[in-house]
Amino acid sequence: MEIIEITGFRTGLDESGVNFLDPKDAFDTMQNAFIYRQVLQSRKGFVRFANRLDDETRVMGIFENILPSQERELLVISKEFLYRYNTTTDEFDQIPFNARILALDPSFNFGIVGNEEYVSGTTYLTKTGAQRFVFTGMGMQVAPLTGGQDNSAVYFYDGTSVGDFFCALDNPDTQEPAASIGDVVRAVAVLFFGERLNLFVPTCVPSSGQVTYNQGVLFSGIRDSGGNGDKFNVPGSGLIQFDTPDLMKMAKILGDVIIAEFENSNWALEKTRDAFNPYFPRKIPSVLGIDAPFSAVQWNYEIKGLGKTGATTTDGRQALRFDNKIPFFTQDTIDAEQFDLTYGGFDRINGQFLWAYRNTLSNLADITQNETLVYNYEEKTWSIYDWRFSCFGQTIQGISLAWDDIDEANNPAWARWDETEEVWNKIGQTTAEYKTLAGDNYGFVYEINQDFDDYFVNISAITQAPNAIVTIDPSAFQIGDRVRFSNVSGMTQINELIGTVLAATDTTITMDINTTNFSAYVSGGSVSKTIAFQIKTIPINPWREAGRMIIVSHVEFLLATHGEGFFVDIFMDEEDTPFKTAFVASPSNTTKKRVWVEVEVNQEADFISLVLRNESVGNQMKLTSIRIHCEAGLETNP
């Protein structure tokens, strides 16, 4: 009897009597699962970060603004307003427009209409070193105009209010570009680089009429005590147009250069020593570019992004495809008509690139994302999460609770230390820890990598009815979500039941659970969306090329004892129905960190496949190794 082992401790093909399958190649599909440091695990859940944004519209950008004091502000931009996270109240405070704008139009907002019209922003200090955050987007409407002044949709936040960067009444140092370029209206992206403000793909209004410089970058003068960093018509400022008819989609800083991503190519914008001609554009050898502007993600000395015909990565020297394992994914799976919705992010805790996208089969009524493509750059593995996020960001801000605050009054899951899904010594202690955030289409911001199931929310009422109506705090459940109930008082029969959402509003969900004969609801409880973890191995038979079948005696799983178990379905010859299903869970009477759990098989087949699944894995499952005990069988049928 031989052993085929899918293991995290050893990878590659071993010829010494034991066959090892590299875990990054052993799995055909991974849903809500990933490999990190050679351990297969289910993803954690996400929970609400602070309150819902006041205007309840789509989150279009999440930013960290670094202040002159080196403190950090968390800023969030919706379709209508800018918000700042208040560390004292644990809430997002809406930032008002300045008095000039409000006097002209008290109801003014950014007025973004398209869900794909995301916002770009950058920290930029004034000539005196005072706080400023500059932001813009192609979907933002221009600020109201005061007679004789210019106006634009390039905004700035000064710590108090939002003003128009190119309005001299709001920003006295500003100066528009030369008349041949035209007054600035907006841009796709804004970056502070080379001591200058840089606007990529700017839209301007020269005398000939409004024009968008699709291959251009507009740059200011060098920031100095005279305010030249706010001026776009002083010596050292100007407009560079890349020598290509290709359309620029996005720009990101990569070390000492800016990488400009085009539809079919990649370019580097390098600094020069000439203060009057500060940049030199250089084309990077490329195989293709990107199509979704905000799919570009910078991390680990590379920028990755998605095009309709593939995913590319560049380090400034060359641009290559890195999706050889999923070469047709962007072409076949992402909705081509809504490709610009795709938004990239990075989860530094798990070493993952994240791309929220709309699947071609999405049934969401709102035109927004319904899945996330995940790439672990250390393990070179791919997986799919069922996240419905609009954008990503990060912060070190967060709540910091005193011990007496950690009780069921704040969160029903904290009622008992031995029942909560959270790590007990981590509850509430999040200040100064890096967190990956995500926004959604409904004005909610979430923190990922949390020990919860998704959309965890408190319950205030449950009806006794054939289809129970559950009253909840505002949330973003959708029809078809599978949800689990916990810690309900009175109607205890519903606790730990899993049901499907039949109808949903912001504050109610209608369930396929008949509660007519349940006890009356009294108080408390929570409901959360289950996490559907599933992986499928490749068909396994090391004697296939020799024309022999495989006989599997049993399969062993090396499982972490502090995590959840899972069901394993065992298939032969890729049939639709498994010939065996078993539950794999570690024994409770052990002090070991990992234990081997055995499942008997005793089956001969052309090849064997394993499907591991669990519907609710807020408490992570961690699997280090799979051992398949097998031997060569009879000759295969001709």
C-alpha positions as CSV (number, residue, x, y, z in Angstrom):
1,M,0.0,0.0,0.0
2,E,1.4,3.4,-1.0
3,I,0.6,6.9,0.3
4,I,-0.2,9.9,-1.8
5,E,0.0,12.9,0.4
6,I,-1.2,16.4,-0.2
7,T,0.9,18.1,2.4
8,G,1.9,21.5,3.6
9,F,5.2,20.2,5.0
10,R,6.5,18.9,1.7
11,T,5.7,19.9,-1.9
12,G,6.7,18.6,-5.3
13,L,7.0,15.0,-6.6
14,D,9.0,12.6,-4.4
15,E,10.4,9.4,-5.9
16,S,11.3,7.7,-2.6
17,G,8.2,5.6,-2.3
18,V,5.7,8.3,-1.2
19,N,4.0,10.5,-3.8
20,F,3.5,14.1,-2.7
21,L,1.1,16.5,-4.5
22,D,2.0,20.1,-4.4
23,P,-1.0,21.8,-2.6
24,K,-1.0,24.7,-5.0
25,D,-1.7,22.2,-7.8
26,A,-3.7,19.6,-5.9
27,F,-7.1,21.4,-5.9
28,D,-9.3,21.9,-8.9
29,T,-11.5,24.5,-7.2
30,M,-11.4,26.4,-3.9
31,Q,-14.4,28.4,-2.6
32,N,-14.2,30.5,0.6
33,A,-10.9,28.6,1.2
34,F,-7.2,29.4,0.7
35,I,-3.7,28.1,1.3
36,Y,-1.5,30.2,3.5
37,R,2.0,29.1,4.5
38,Q,1.2,25.6,3.1
39,V,-1.9,25.2,5.3
40,L,-5.3,24.8,3.7
41,Q,-7.9,26.7,5.6
42,S,-11.4,28.2,5.3
43,R,-11.6,31.9,5.2
44,K,-12.8,33.9,8.2
45,G,-15.8,36.1,8.2
46,F,-16.3,39.8,8.2
47,V,-18.2,42.2,10.5
48,R,-19.4,45.7,10.4
49,F,-16.8,48.4,11.0
50,A,-18.5,51.4,12.8
51,N,-21.9,52.7,11.7
52,R,-23.5,52.8,8.3
53,L,-22.7,55.9,6.2
54,D,-25.5,58.5,6.6
55,D,-26.4,58.8,3.0
56,E,-26.6,54.9,2.7
57,T,-25.1,55.0,-0.8
58,R,-22.3,53.0,-2.4
59,V,-18.8,53.1,-0.9
60,M,-16.5,54.5,-3.7
61,G,-13.2,54.7,-1.9
62,I,-11.5,53.9,1.5
63,F,-8.3,55.9,2.3
64,E,-5.7,56.4,5.0
65,N,-4.8,60.1,5.3
66,I,-1.4,60.6,7.0
67,L,-1.4,63.8,9.0
68,P,1.6,66.1,9.6
69,S,1.7,64.7,13.1
70,Q,2.1,61.2,11.6
71,E,-1.2,60.2,13.0
72,R,-3.6,58.5,10.5
73,E,-7.2,59.4,9.6
74,L,-9.5,56.8,8.0
75,L,-11.5,58.5,5.3
76,V,-14.4,56.9,3.3
77,I,-16.1,58.4,0.3
78,S,-19.6,57.5,-0.8
79,K,-21.4,58.5,-4.0
80,E,-22.4,61.7,-2.1
81,F,-20.1,62.6,0.8
82,L,-16.8,62.3,2.5
83,Y,-16.7,60.7,5.9
84,R,-14.0,60.6,8.7
85,Y,-13.9,57.8,11.2
86,N,-14.2,59.1,14.8
87,T,-12.1,57.0,17.1
88,T,-13.9,58.3,20.2
89,T,-17.5,57.4,19.1
90,D,-16.6,54.5,16.7
91,E,-18.7,56.2,14.0
92,F,-18.2,57.8,10.6
93,D,-18.8,61.5,10.8
94,Q,-19.9,63.2,7.6
95,I,-17.6,66.0,6.5
96,P,-19.5,69.1,5.4
97,F,-18.7,71.1,2.3
98,N,-17.2,74.6,3.1
99,A,-19.4,77.6,3.7
100,R,-19.0,78.9,0.1
101,I,-20.3,75.8,-1.5
102,L,-23.2,75.4,1.1
103,A,-24.2,79.0,0.6
104,L,-24.6,78.3,-3.1
105,D,-26.3,74.9,-2.7
106,P,-27.0,73.6,0.8
107,S,-28.0,70.2,-0.7
108,F,-24.8,69.8,-2.8
109,N,-23.1,66.4,-3.0
110,F,-20.6,64.6,-5.2
111,G,-23.5,63.3,-7.4
112,I,-21.7,60.1,-8.6
113,V,-24.1,58.0,-10.6
114,G,-22.2,55.1,-12.2
115,N,-21.2,52.3,-9.8
116,E,-17.9,52.0,-11.7
117,E,-16.9,55.6,-11.2
118,Y,-14.6,55.2,-8.2
119,V,-12.7,57.9,-6.4
120,S,-8.9,58.4,-6.3
121,G,-7.2,60.3,-3.5
122,T,-3.8,61.3,-2.1
123,T,-2.4,62.9,1.0
124,Y,-0.9,66.3,0.2
125,L,0.4,68.9,2.6
126,T,0.1,72.6,2.0
127,K,3.0,75.0,1.6
128,T,3.0,75.5,5.4
129,G,2.7,71.7,6.1
130,A,-0.9,71.9,7.0
131,Q,-3.2,68.9,6.5
132,R,-4.8,68.3,3.1
133,F,-6.3,65.3,1.3
134,V,-6.9,65.8,-2.5
135,F,-9.4,63.5,-4.3
136,T,-11.2,63.3,-7.6
137,G,-13.1,60.9,-9.9
138,M,-14.5,60.8,-13.4
139,G,-18.1,60.5,-12.1
140,M,-18.0,63.5,-9.6
141,Q,-19.9,66.6,-10.5
142,V,-18.2,70.0,-10.3
143,A,-18.5,72.2,-7.3
144,P,-20.9,75.2,-7.5
145,L,-19.5,78.2,-9.2
146,T,-19.1,81.7,-7.7
147,G,-19.1,84.4,-10.3
148,G,-15.8,85.0,-12.1
149,Q,-14.2,81.9,-10.5
150,D,-13.2,78.5,-11.9
151,N,-14.7,75.4,-10.5
152,S,-13.9,71.7,-10.8
153,A,-14.6,68.2,-9.5
154,V,-11.1,68.0,-7.9
155,Y,-11.7,68.4,-4.2
156,F,-9.7,68.7,-1.0
157,Y,-10.3,68.1,2.6
158,D,-8.4,70.3,5.1
159,G,-9.4,68.6,8.4
160,T,-12.6,70.6,8.7
161,S,-14.5,70.8,5.4
162,V,-14.4,69.9,1.7
163,G,-13.5,72.6,-0.9
164,D,-12.9,72.9,-4.6
165,F,-9.1,72.6,-5.2
166,F,-9.2,74.7,-8.4
167,C,-11.4,77.5,-7.0
168,A,-9.3,80.4,-5.8
169,L,-11.8,81.3,-3.1
170,D,-11.4,77.8,-1.5
171,N,-7.7,77.4,-2.4
172,P,-5.9,80.8,-2.8
173,D,-2.7,79.2,-4.0
174,T,-4.2,77.3,-6.9
175,Q,-3.6,78.2,-10.5
176,E,-5.1,76.5,-13.6
177,P,-2.9,75.2,-16.4
178,A,-2.0,77.2,-19.4
179,A,-4.9,78.2,-21.7
180,S,-3.7,75.7,-24.4
181,I,-4.3,72.9,-21.9
182,G,-7.4,74.3,-20.4
183,D,-9.1,74.6,-16.9
184,V,-9.1,71.3,-15.0
185,V,-12.5,69.6,-14.6
186,R,-11.6,66.2,-13.1
187,A,-9.3,63.2,-13.5
188,V,-9.2,59.4,-13.2
189,A,-6.4,59.4,-10.6
190,V,-4.4,61.8,-8.4
191,L,-1.0,61.0,-6.9
192,F,1.5,63.0,-4.9
193,F,4.8,62.0,-6.4
194,G,8.1,63.8,-7.0
195,E,7.0,66.7,-4.7
196,R,4.2,67.4,-7.2
197,L,0.5,66.8,-7.6
198,N,-0.1,64.6,-10.6
199,L,-3.5,64.2,-12.4
200,F,-3.8,61.2,-14.7
201,V,-6.2,61.2,-17.6
202,P,-7.4,64.8,-16.8
203,T,-10.4,66.3,-18.3
204,C,-9.8,70.0,-19.1
205,V,-11.5,72.9,-21.0
206,P,-9.2,74.7,-23.5
207,S,-10.7,77.2,-25.9
208,S,-11.6,74.5,-28.4
209,G,-13.9,72.8,-25.9
210,Q,-13.8,70.1,-23.2
211,V,-11.2,67.4,-23.9
212,T,-10.0,64.3,-22.0
213,Y,-6.2,63.7,-22.3
214,N,-6.5,59.9,-22.4
215,Q,-2.7,59.4,-22.6
216,G,-1.8,62.4,-20.4
217,V,-0.5,63.3,-16.9
218,L,-0.9,66.9,-15.7
219,F,1.6,67.8,-13.1
220,S,2.0,70.8,-10.8
221,G,5.1,72.8,-9.8
222,I,7.3,71.5,-7.0
223,R,5.7,72.0,-3.6
224,D,7.5,74.9,-1.8
225,S,6.8,77.8,0.6
226,G,5.3,79.8,-2.4
227,G,2.6,77.2,-2.9
228,N,3.8,76.1,-6.3
229,G,2.7,72.6,-5.6
230,D,-0.9,73.9,-6.0
231,K,-0.1,75.7,-9.3
232,F,-0.2,74.1,-12.7
233,N,1.1,77.0,-14.9
234,V,4.4,77.7,-13.2
235,P,7.9,76.7,-14.5
236,G,8.3,73.0,-13.9
237,S,4.6,72.2,-14.3
238,G,2.9,70.9,-17.5
239,L,1.3,68.1,-19.4
240,I,3.1,64.9,-20.6
241,Q,1.3,62.7,-23.1
242,F,2.6,59.1,-23.6
243,D,3.6,58.3,-27.1
244,T,0.8,55.8,-27.8
245,P,-2.8,55.9,-29.0
246,D,-3.6,53.4,-26.3
247,L,-6.0,54.4,-23.5
248,M,-4.5,55.0,-20.0
249,K,-6.6,53.3,-17.4
250,M,-4.8,53.9,-14.1
251,A,-1.5,54.9,-12.5
252,K,0.2,53.6,-9.3
253,I,3.4,54.5,-7.6
254,L,6.0,51.6,-7.6
255,G,9.1,52.6,-5.7
256,D,10.8,55.5,-7.5
257,V,8.6,55.3,-10.6
258,I,5.0,55.6,-11.5
259,I,3.5,52.7,-13.5
260,A,0.9,53.9,-16.0
261,E,-1.4,51.0,-16.9
262,F,-3.0,51.2,-20.4
263,E,-5.5,48.9,-22.1
264,N,-2.8,47.1,-24.1
265,S,0.5,48.2,-22.7
266,N,2.4,49.4,-19.6
267,W,4.6,52.4,-19.2
268,A,6.9,53.8,-16.5
269,L,7.1,57.4,-15.6
270,E,10.6,58.0,-14.3
271,K,12.0,61.1,-12.5
272,T,14.7,63.2,-14.2
273,R,17.2,65.7,-12.8
274,D,15.6,68.5,-14.8
275,A,13.2,70.5,-12.6
276,F,11.5,71.9,-15.7
277,N,11.1,68.5,-17.4
278,P,10.6,66.3,-14.4
279,Y,9.5,63.1,-16.0
280,F,10.6,60.7,-18.6
281,P,8.0,58.1,-20.0
282,R,9.4,54.7,-20.8
283,K,7.5,51.8,-22.3
284,I,7.7,48.5,-20.5
285,P,7.8,45.3,-22.6
286,S,4.2,44.1,-22.2
287,V,2.0,41.3,-23.3
288,L,-1.2,43.1,-22.5
289,G,-2.6,45.8,-20.2
290,I,-5.7,46.2,-17.9
291,D,-9.3,47.1,-18.6
292,A,-10.7,47.8,-15.1
293,P,-8.9,51.0,-13.9
294,F,-9.3,50.2,-10.2
295,S,-8.2,46.6,-10.5
296,A,-4.6,47.8,-10.3
297,V,-3.1,46.8,-7.0
298,Q,0.5,47.7,-5.8
299,W,2.2,45.4,-3.3
300,N,5.6,43.6,-2.9
301,Y,7.4,45.5,-5.6
302,E,4.8,44.7,-8.3
303,I,1.5,46.0,-9.6
304,K,-1.1,43.5,-10.6
305,G,-4.3,44.2,-12.6
306,L,-7.0,42.6,-14.6
307,G,-7.7,42.8,-18.3
308,K,-10.6,41.3,-20.2
309,T,-8.2,38.7,-21.7
310,G,-6.0,38.0,-18.7
311,A,-4.3,39.2,-15.6
312,T,-0.9,41.0,-15.7
313,T,1.8,41.9,-13.3
314,T,4.7,44.3,-13.7
315,D,7.8,45.2,-11.7
316,G,8.7,48.2,-13.9
317,R,11.1,46.2,-16.0
318,Q,8.6,43.8,-17.8
319,A,4.9,43.0,-17.7
320,L,3.8,39.4,-17.7
321,R,0.7,37.4,-17.3
322,F,0.5,35.6,-14.0
323,D,-2.8,33.8,-14.4
324,N,-1.5,30.7,-16.2
325,K,-3.6,28.5,-13.8
326,I,-6.8,30.4,-14.7
327,P,-6.1,31.7,-18.2
328,F,-9.7,32.2,-19.2
329,F,-11.1,33.4,-16.0
330,T,-11.4,37.2,-16.7
331,Q,-12.7,36.4,-20.2
332,D,-15.3,33.8,-19.2
333,T,-16.3,34.6,-15.6
334,I,-16.2,38.4,-15.1
335,D,-19.1,40.2,-16.7
336,A,-17.6,41.9,-19.7
337,E,-20.2,44.7,-19.8
338,Q,-19.6,45.5,-16.1
339,F,-15.8,44.9,-16.2
340,D,-15.1,48.4,-14.9
341,L,-16.8,47.5,-11.6
342,T,-13.8,45.3,-10.7
343,Y,-11.9,46.7,-7.8
344,G,-8.6,45.5,-6.4
345,G,-7.2,45.3,-2.9
346,F,-4.7,43.6,-0.7
347,D,-4.9,41.6,2.5
348,R,-1.5,41.8,4.1
349,I,-2.5,39.4,6.9
350,N,-2.9,36.5,4.5
351,G,-0.7,37.7,1.7
352,Q,-3.6,37.9,-0.8
353,F,-4.5,40.1,-3.7
354,L,-8.3,40.7,-3.9
355,W,-10.4,41.6,-6.8
356,A,-14.2,42.2,-6.3
357,Y,-16.0,41.6,-9.6
358,R,-19.5,40.9,-11.0
359,N,-19.9,37.4,-12.2
360,T,-21.6,36.8,-15.6
361,L,-24.2,34.7,-13.7
362,S,-24.9,37.3,-11.0
363,N,-28.5,37.5,-9.9
364,L,-28.1,40.7,-7.9
365,A,-30.6,43.3,-9.0
366,D,-28.2,46.1,-8.3
367,I,-25.3,46.4,-10.8
368,T,-22.6,45.6,-8.3
369,Q,-20.0,43.0,-7.5
370,N,-21.0,39.6,-6.1
371,E,-17.7,37.6,-5.9
372,T,-14.1,38.2,-5.1
373,L,-11.1,36.6,-6.9
374,V,-8.3,35.9,-4.4
375,Y,-4.6,35.3,-5.3
376,N,-2.0,34.3,-2.7
377,Y,1.3,35.4,-4.1
378,E,3.4,33.3,-1.8
379,E,1.6,30.0,-2.6
380,K,0.6,31.0,-6.1
381,T,-2.9,29.7,-5.5
382,W,-6.3,31.1,-6.5
383,S,-9.7,30.9,-4.9
384,I,-13.2,32.5,-5.0
385,Y,-14.9,34.2,-2.1
386,D,-18.6,35.0,-2.2
387,W,-18.1,38.6,-1.0
388,R,-20.3,41.4,-2.3
389,F,-17.9,44.3,-1.8
390,S,-17.6,47.4,-3.9
391,C,-14.0,48.4,-2.8
392,F,-11.1,47.7,-0.4
393,G,-8.9,49.7,1.9
394,Q,-6.9,49.5,5.1
395,T,-6.5,51.2,8.5
396,I,-5.0,50.9,11.9
397,Q,-7.9,52.8,13.4
398,G,-10.5,50.9,15.5
399,I,-12.3,50.5,18.8
400,S,-10.5,49.8,22.0
401,L,-12.9,48.5,24.7
402,A,-12.3,48.3,28.4
403,W,-12.8,44.8,30.0
404,D,-16.2,45.9,31.5
405,D,-17.5,46.8,28.0
406,I,-17.1,43.3,26.7
407,D,-20.6,41.9,27.4
408,E,-23.8,40.9,25.7
409,A,-25.1,44.5,25.9
410,N,-22.7,45.4,23.1
411,N,-22.8,42.1,21.3
412,P,-24.9,39.0,22.1
413,A,-22.0,36.8,21.0
414,W,-20.0,38.0,24.0
415,A,-22.4,36.6,26.6
416,R,-20.2,33.5,27.3
417,W,-16.5,33.2,26.7
418,D,-16.9,29.4,25.7
419,E,-19.6,30.1,23.1
420,T,-18.4,33.2,21.2
421,E,-16.8,32.7,17.8
422,E,-14.3,35.5,18.6
423,V,-10.8,35.0,20.0
424,W,-11.5,36.0,23.6
425,N,-8.3,38.0,24.2
426,K,-8.7,39.9,21.0
427,I,-12.3,41.2,21.5
428,G,-12.3,44.9,21.1
429,Q,-8.5,45.3,21.2
430,T,-8.0,46.5,17.7
431,T,-6.2,49.9,18.0
432,A,-2.9,50.1,16.0
433,E,-3.5,46.7,14.4
434,Y,-3.6,46.6,10.6
435,K,-7.0,45.8,9.3
436,T,-8.3,45.2,5.8
437,L,-11.6,47.0,5.2
438,A,-14.2,46.7,2.5
439,G,-17.2,48.8,1.5
440,D,-20.4,47.7,-0.2
441,N,-23.2,49.0,-2.4
442,Y,-25.3,50.0,0.6
443,G,-23.1,52.3,2.6
444,F,-21.6,49.7,5.0
445,V,-17.9,49.3,5.8
446,Y,-16.7,45.9,7.0
447,E,-13.5,44.5,8.5
448,I,-12.5,41.1,7.1
449,N,-10.5,38.3,8.9
450,Q,-12.9,38.2,11.9
451,D,-14.1,35.2,13.9
452,F,-17.7,35.6,12.8
453,D,-19.9,34.4,10.1
454,D,-20.7,37.2,7.5
455,Y,-23.1,40.1,8.1
456,F,-23.3,39.3,11.9
457,V,-26.2,41.5,13.2
458,N,-28.4,41.7,16.2
459,I,-32.1,40.6,16.3
460,S,-34.9,42.6,17.9
461,A,-38.0,40.6,16.9
462,I,-39.1,37.3,15.3
463,T,-42.6,36.5,14.3
464,Q,-44.4,33.1,14.9
465,A,-45.4,32.4,11.3
466,P,-45.0,29.8,8.5
467,N,-42.3,32.1,7.1
468,A,-40.7,33.9,10.1
469,I,-40.1,37.6,9.7
470,V,-37.0,38.6,11.6
471,T,-36.4,42.3,12.6
472,I,-32.7,43.2,12.7
473,D,-30.4,46.1,12.8
474,P,-29.7,47.6,9.4
475,S,-27.8,45.1,7.2
476,A,-27.2,44.0,3.6
477,F,-28.7,40.5,3.5
478,Q,-29.9,39.4,0.0
479,I,-32.5,36.9,-1.2
480,G,-31.0,33.4,-1.3
481,D,-28.5,34.0,1.6
482,R,-28.2,31.1,4.0
483,V,-28.2,32.4,7.6
484,R,-27.8,31.0,11.1
485,F,-29.4,32.0,14.3
486,S,-27.7,32.2,17.7
487,N,-28.3,33.2,21.3
488,V,-32.1,34.0,20.9
489,S,-34.0,34.1,24.2
490,G,-37.6,32.8,24.3
491,M,-37.7,31.3,20.8
492,T,-34.8,29.0,21.6
493,Q,-35.9,26.4,19.0
494,I,-34.5,28.7,16.3
495,N,-31.0,28.7,17.8
496,E,-28.4,27.1,15.5
497,L,-30.9,26.6,12.7
498,I,-29.8,27.4,9.2
499,G,-32.4,28.8,6.7
500,T,-32.7,30.6,3.5
501,V,-33.7,34.3,3.1
502,L,-36.8,34.6,0.9
503,A,-37.2,38.4,1.1
504,A,-35.0,41.2,2.5
505,T,-35.1,44.8,3.4
506,D,-32.6,46.9,5.3
507,T,-34.1,45.9,8.7
508,T,-36.0,42.6,8.1
509,I,-35.5,39.2,6.5
510,T,-38.2,36.7,5.7
511,M,-37.1,33.1,6.3
512,D,-38.1,29.7,5.0
513,I,-38.3,28.6,8.7
514,N,-41.8,27.8,10.1
515,T,-41.9,29.2,13.6
516,T,-45.6,28.8,14.2
517,N,-45.2,26.3,16.9
518,F,-42.0,27.8,18.4
519,S,-42.0,29.6,21.7
520,A,-42.5,33.4,21.5
521,Y,-39.5,35.5,21.0
522,V,-38.4,37.4,24.1
523,S,-35.1,39.2,23.4
524,G,-31.6,39.1,22.1
525,G,-30.0,36.9,19.5
526,S,-28.1,37.3,16.4
527,V,-28.2,36.2,12.8
528,S,-25.3,35.8,10.3
529,K,-24.7,34.6,6.8
530,T,-23.0,31.2,6.7
531,I,-19.7,30.7,4.9
532,A,-19.9,28.0,2.3
533,F,-16.5,26.5,2.3
534,Q,-15.7,23.9,-0.4
535,I,-12.6,22.5,-2.2
536,K,-12.3,19.8,-4.8
537,T,-9.2,17.9,-5.5
538,I,-8.0,17.0,-8.9
539,P,-8.8,13.4,-10.1
540,I,-6.2,11.2,-8.4
541,N,-4.6,8.0,-9.8
542,P,-0.8,7.8,-10.1
543,W,-1.1,4.6,-12.1
544,R,-3.4,6.1,-14.8
545,E,-0.6,6.4,-17.4
546,A,0.3,2.7,-16.8
547,G,-3.3,1.8,-17.6
548,R,-4.1,0.7,-14.1
549,M,-7.0,1.6,-11.8
550,I,-6.5,2.9,-8.2
551,I,-7.7,1.1,-5.1
552,V,-8.1,3.4,-2.1
553,S,-8.1,1.8,1.3
554,H,-8.7,4.9,3.4
555,V,-7.9,8.6,3.6
556,E,-6.4,10.5,6.6
557,F,-6.8,14.2,7.3
558,L,-4.3,16.1,9.6
559,L,-6.7,18.6,11.2
560,A,-6.1,21.4,13.6
561,T,-7.9,20.5,16.9
562,H,-9.1,24.1,17.6
563,G,-10.9,24.5,14.3
564,E,-14.1,23.2,12.8
565,G,-14.7,19.9,11.1
566,F,-16.1,19.3,7.6
567,F,-17.9,16.9,5.4
568,V,-15.9,14.9,2.8
569,D,-17.7,13.6,-0.3
570,I,-15.7,10.9,-2.2
571,F,-16.4,10.6,-5.9
572,M,-15.2,8.0,-8.4
573,D,-14.6,8.7,-12.0
574,E,-16.1,12.2,-11.7
575,E,-19.6,10.9,-11.2
576,D,-22.3,13.4,-10.1
577,T,-23.1,11.6,-6.8
578,P,-20.5,10.6,-4.2
579,F,-20.3,7.0,-3.3
580,K,-19.4,7.9,0.3
581,T,-19.9,11.0,2.6
582,A,-18.3,11.3,6.0
583,F,-17.9,14.0,8.6
584,V,-14.4,14.7,9.7
585,A,-13.8,16.3,13.1
586,S,-11.0,16.2,15.5
587,P,-11.6,14.4,18.9
588,S,-12.4,16.6,21.8
589,N,-10.3,14.7,24.3
590,T,-6.9,15.6,23.0
591,T,-4.3,18.2,23.9
592,K,-2.5,18.0,20.6
593,K,-2.6,20.9,18.2
594,R,-3.2,18.6,15.2
595,V,-4.6,15.1,14.9
596,W,-5.0,12.5,12.1
597,V,-8.6,11.6,11.4
598,E,-9.3,8.6,9.2
599,V,-12.1,7.9,6.7
600,E,-12.5,4.4,5.4
601,V,-13.0,4.2,1.6
602,N,-12.3,0.6,0.2
603,Q,-13.0,1.5,-3.4
604,E,-11.5,0.7,-6.8
605,A,-11.9,3.3,-9.6
606,D,-10.3,4.9,-12.6
607,F,-9.6,7.8,-10.4
608,I,-10.8,9.3,-7.1
609,S,-11.8,12.9,-6.2
610,L,-12.5,14.4,-2.8
611,V,-14.8,17.3,-2.1
612,L,-14.4,19.0,1.4
613,R,-17.3,21.2,2.4
614,N,-18.8,23.0,5.4
615,E,-21.7,25.5,5.3
616,S,-20.6,27.6,8.3
617,V,-17.0,28.1,9.1
618,G,-16.7,31.4,11.0
619,N,-14.5,29.3,13.3
620,Q,-11.7,28.4,10.9
621,M,-11.0,25.0,9.6
622,K,-7.3,24.3,9.2
623,L,-6.0,21.3,7.3
624,T,-2.3,20.6,7.1
625,S,-2.2,17.3,5.2
626,I,-4.3,14.7,3.3
627,R,-3.0,11.1,3.1
628,I,-4.6,8.8,0.5
629,H,-3.7,5.2,1.2
630,C,-3.9,3.3,-2.1
631,E,-2.4,0.8,-4.5
632,A,-2.6,-0.1,-8.2
633,G,-5.7,-1.9,-9.2
634,L,-6.8,-3.8,-12.3
635,E,-6.2,-2.7,-15.8
636,T,-8.5,0.1,-17.0
637,N,-11.1,-0.7,-19.6
638,P,-9.9,0.0,-23.2
